[in-house]
Amino acid sequence: MSMIPQRKLGNSGLEVPVISLGGNVFGWTVDEAGTYRLLDHAVELGLTFIDTADVYSRWVPGHRGGESETLIGKWIARSGTRGRVTIATKVGMDMGDGKKGLRANYIAEAAEASLRRLQTDRIDLYFSHQDDPETPLEETLKAHTKLIERGKIRAAGASNYTGARLREALRLSPVYTALQPHYNLLERAGYEADLAPVVKEYGLGVVPYFALASGFLSGKYRGKADTEGKARGPMVGKYMNDRGFAVLNALDAVAAAYDSTPARVALAWLIAQPGITAPIASATNERQLDDLAEAAKLHLDEESVERLTRQSNT
């Protein structure tokens, strides 16, 4: 197994690889057999930090949510690898039939449902998937604390919170030890201006999602024709402009200097940012998994990091 660097996830007590494998594709663009194959290969590579959510992949016609967790659970049961992987999942997005939000009784119910689907007795990292302004923060935080006390989860985190709400939650309770924000080379302002100061103040672990801007930063979308018929095509359209292509050009140049790829360099840039623990990136084939493992080991010099930062500022 290749040695992938590990980092402590804030004050959670967890130590994880510096890349988190996104599970949103399992049961969506990757079928059951493909999921098992990819997860087996991921563990061989040392990519043992797996991120999913109860709501994955409810957006697919005919799906109800829970598809990703269910496939990961079946894989855990057949592979016997539970002790080698760190599993993160989430609660709060709309699952239909009024199942949503962060009320205490719903968090307890949703956690049990996730545990059943994942075929495990504990969730390593449990995120509030989005802020619920209708529920008092105290109620949500106590619910997570209770799950930790009962051994159902090992650590709790917040996703899609504003800096102000995150700070308010942390003043009430230290139960959130991790943050999952939208952050990448093309999506910087929201995290860097609003959330990074809170992260620094409270020593949170940070696990950014859409680390490759829905695949755009991998360089595989160079024109409109590349997006046609692709599952993520509609999501990358907003990056197909002068700034997006200028950042791709900078990634190409740095990748050439390191005999690497744009995807690896984009992830390495994120890993090099202050306070970042492990960017989340998904893979739909073994080659992409290999890319993630190589990204985890790629150390960019300061000049390369600065060049990318400067280009993405314009």
Phi, psi and omega in degrees: 000133180290148182274106177264130180303147179245153174224150172289136180271086181054224179257024186285341187088354179268146171237130190224158172299156184282002170234135175255134181275120181286127183263008183294337182280340184289120184087000177244277179264359175234127182279184186299310181298320179295322178299313180299316182297315181292319181292322175301314182293322180301315181295320176302322182281344184095009176274081191252009179253107188247127182251130176216191178200154180299327186282347180286124004237071185296341182286347180278130179308130180090350178268154183244359189095156180089354183297316181294311179302319182298316180293319177298319179298316178297320179295317179301315183295321184276336185262341181065030186256014186306321182290346183260351184243150174253121184252124173249135172219180192219159179224149171128331179289159184292117178258006182087165180054034178076005181275095178192171175088186189233035174288152187300314184293327179287320177302316180298317181293315182293324178297317178297320180295319178295318178300319178296313182295321181281353179053049180218166180260359181206146172256127184290319183218119186243114183263141160286114192291328174205156179298145176240094185295345181274351180246131178303137179305321181304319183295315180297314183294321178294324180296317178294318179301317180297320179296321177295315181299326181273000178077011180283326176228153179265329181206159181234154180213174181238143175229145177059036172263152170281162178302319182296314181291324178295315179297318179299317179297317183289332175291328181282322185201145177272017188294327176282115179248359181219155178231138174241096182256166171277113185203127174197182183303333181257353180232083188248323192301313184302315181285308189294321183277321191261319189259325184305320178298324179289319178303314182294317182298321187254000177065039181285151167280146184233126183235085187289140175260168187050044184299333179253022179051055179058027178099348183299320184286355174284344179088006183274352177248094183255352180194170183304323182300329182289341183267346186294128178076004180266141183303323183262005181311310181297335184281336184265352182305324184291344180265353184276074180212182185303316181295313181302314183288331176293321177294319176301318179299319178294320177298317178302316184294315180293319179300318179297320181295330182258006185052049187233200180232158178303320181298314180299317183292319179298320178289320179297324176299315180295315180300331181279351182284146182303133173082351182282133180264302187202104175298148177264131174218142179257165180218143178246001174208169185295326181298319178294323176298316178301321178300317180297317180296320178292322178300322181297333183258000183273117178256113178275141175287165185302323182297319180292317178300314182295321180299316179292318178300314181298315182295322182280351175283337189284000000 
